[in-house]
Amino acid sequence: WDFSAISETDSSWTDELEQKERCAERGYQALQQIWSAEADEILLVAHGGLLKFLLELHPCVQADDHIRARFGNCEVKCASLQKLPDPSWVAAVITRVDCTHSY
């Protein structure tokens, strides 16, 4: 587990509620970090609100209905993340994949 990118302080924290569009952009920035990771499989744990805003509001993200549907408490969804070379349309396509793995 590599937590080296996590700081003890959060400079983005305020007492005001974050705007939905800003939250979606923050989620998109996290996707960019995931794309740069040298791994074939990544576990992403996030607040359901951030995922909702990212998947529904960000103009560069397209997700299928299953992935875009509201996450249940502690729900696991497996997805394939595809980065497209032309961000003038959609930069990310997220689709459902089979979660059955035997490790």
Residue, then its C-alpha position, 0 to 999 in steps of 0.5 A: w500500500d502506497f500512501s505517500a501521496i496523502s498529506e496529513t493536512d488537507s488544504s482543500w478543506t473548508d467549512e462550506l459545502e463544495q460545489k457539485e461541479r468542483c467535486a466532479e473535477r476533483g474526481y476527474q483529477a483522481l482519474q488522471q492519477i489512476w491513469s498514470a499508475e503502473a497497474d492493471e487493477i486498482l481498488l478505488v474507495a471513495h464517497g458515493g457523492l464524489l462518484k455520483f458527481l464525477l459520473e453524472l456531471h463531468p463533461c469528459v466522463q461517460a459511464d454506463d447505466h450500471i456504473r452511474a447508478r447510485f452506489g449502495n453502502c459498501e457496494v463493490k462495482c468492477a469497471s473498465l476505465q478507458k482513456l480516449p486520445d481525443p478529449s474534445w468528446v469524452a476523455a474517459v469511458i467507464t463500463r461494467v466488467d465481471c467482478t469474479h476473480s480467483y486470486 
